[in-house]
């Protein structure tokens, strides 16, 4: 069984994150308040706040404004420009696929379960 709490609004799959379990239980478990928010001076992830709290959507790929300025600009300050561009591309592809097949199927695909 897949864990939908490992499918945040931004297109990242928490199950592939090296911080899962150590610093973070998965974005869905902390309701948009992952460990890194304090280091960038916010209480809630801006993407989570926009998508879930304001627009009441499951993920950014379901938004009519996808990929908006917020999505395209919010970045991990530790990433190089190349890493950030790759991350954007990967997350956009993931959200398009997730929109196409649904979260459960997407989670099965990215976690290696069928």
C-alpha positions as a Python dict, from the first residue, in 0.01 Angstrom:
ca = {
    (1, 'X'): (0, 0, 0),
    (2, 'X'): (124, 349, -87),
    (3, 'X'): (131, 638, 159),
    (4, 'X'): (-43, 950, 28),
    (5, 'X'): (132, 1154, 299),
    (6, 'X'): (446, 1107, 91),
    (7, 'X'): (284, 1291, -203),
    (8, 'X'): (306, 1664, -127),
    (9, 'X'): (155, 1937, -342),
    (10, 'X'): (486, 2027, -511),
    (11, 'X'): (554, 1705, -704),
    (12, 'X'): (833, 1569, -487),
    (13, 'X'): (803, 1205, -378),
    (14, 'X'): (895, 1202, -7),
    (15, 'X'): (991, 835, -24),
    (16, 'X'): (1298, 923, -229),
    (17, 'X'): (1418, 1196, 8),
    (18, 'X'): (1727, 1123, 217),
    (19, 'X'): (1573, 1323, 505),
    (20, 'X'): (1265, 1102, 532),
    (21, 'X'): (1255, 947, 876),
    (22, 'X'): (1549, 1145, 1014),
    (23, 'X'): (1439, 1505, 989),
    (24, 'X'): (1096, 1465, 834),
    (25, 'X'): (814, 1208, 847),
    (26, 'X'): (682, 1317, 505),
    (27, 'X'): (511, 1640, 404),
    (28, 'X'): (158, 1512, 450),
    (29, 'X'): (228, 1418, 809),
    (30, 'X'): (329, 1773, 901),
    (31, 'X'): (50, 1953, 709),
    (32, 'X'): (276, 2181, 511),
    (33, 'X'): (514, 2252, 797),
    (34, 'X'): (831, 2058, 712),
    (35, 'X'): (1152, 2116, 905),
    (36, 'X'): (1294, 2360, 649),
    (37, 'X'): (1024, 2628, 681),
    (38, 'X'): (1186, 2783, 989),
    (39, 'X'): (1518, 2820, 806),
    (40, 'X'): (1354, 3033, 536),
    (41, 'X'): (1139, 3234, 775),
    (42, 'X'): (793, 3096, 706),
    (43, 'X'): (554, 2890, 916),
    (44, 'X'): (400, 2692, 630),
    (45, 'X'): (540, 2592, 292),
    (46, 'X'): (413, 2861, 53),
    (47, 'X'): (314, 2602, -209),
    (48, 'X'): (119, 2400, 46),
    (49, 'X'): (-52, 2712, 177),
    (50, 'X'): (-157, 2823, -171),
    (51, 'X'): (-261, 2482, -302),
    (52, 'X'): (-422, 2315, -2),
    (53, 'X'): (-519, 2599, 232),
    (54, 'X'): (-629, 2863, -19),
    (55, 'X'): (-732, 2674, -333),
    (56, 'X'): (-831, 2346, -165),
    (57, 'X'): (-656, 2131, -425),
    (58, 'X'): (-475, 1803, -374),
    (59, 'X'): (-163, 1917, -562),
    (60, 'X'): (-29, 2197, -781),
    (61, 'X'): (-83, 1998, -1102),
    (62, 'X'): (-459, 2038, -1058),
    (63, 'X'): (-438, 2417, -1049),
    (64, 'X'): (-549, 2622, -1350),
    (65, 'X'): (-244, 2845, -1292),
    (66, 'X'): (13, 2559, -1294),
    (67, 'X'): (306, 2626, -1315),
    (68, 'X'): (268, 2967, -1155),
    (69, 'X'): (535, 3215, -1050),
    (70, 'X'): (538, 3084, -694),
    (71, 'X'): (599, 2728, -814),
    (72, 'X'): (870, 2843, -1055),
    (73, 'X'): (1051, 3062, -802),
    (74, 'X'): (1037, 2873, -471),
    (75, 'X'): (1368, 2696, -437),
    (76, 'X'): (1601, 2530, -196),
    (77, 'X'): (1874, 2792, -147),
    (78, 'X'): (2132, 2514, -126),
    (79, 'X'): (2065, 2407, -486),
    (80, 'X'): (2278, 2526, -774),
    (81, 'X'): (2098, 2682, -1070),
    (82, 'X'): (2139, 2356, -1262),
    (83, 'X'): (2001, 2149, -975),
    (84, 'X'): (1706, 2385, -939),
    (85, 'X'): (1625, 2372, -1312),
    (86, 'X'): (1636, 1990, -1302),
    (87, 'X'): (1417, 1988, -991),
    (88, 'X'): (1159, 2212, -1161),
    (89, 'X'): (1153, 1989, -1469),
    (90, 'X'): (1120, 1671, -1262),
    (91, 'X'): (846, 1812, -1039),
    (92, 'X'): (645, 1946, -1333),
    (93, 'X'): (663, 1609, -1509),
    (94, 'X'): (564, 1433, -1187),
    (95, 'X'): (263, 1658, -1136),
    (96, 'X'): (149, 1618, -1495),
    (97, 'X'): (170, 1240, -1457),
    (98, 'X'): (-4, 1253, -1119),
    (99, 'X'): (-286, 1458, -1272),
    (100, 'X'): (-316, 1208, -1556),
    (101, 'X'): (-325, 884, -1352),
    (102, 'X'): (-421, 995, -999),
    (103, 'X'): (-218, 1004, -682),
    (104, 'X'): (-248, 634, -589),
    (105, 'X'): (-125, 516, -929),
    (106, 'X'): (150, 781, -935),
    (107, 'X'): (267, 674, -590),
    (108, 'X'): (274, 312, -702),
    (109, 'X'): (485, 407, -1003),
    (110, 'X'): (737, 624, -818),
    (111, 'X'): (772, 389, -524),
    (112, 'X'): (834, 89, -748),
    (113, 'X'): (514, -88, -644),
    (114, 'X'): (263, -208, -901),
}
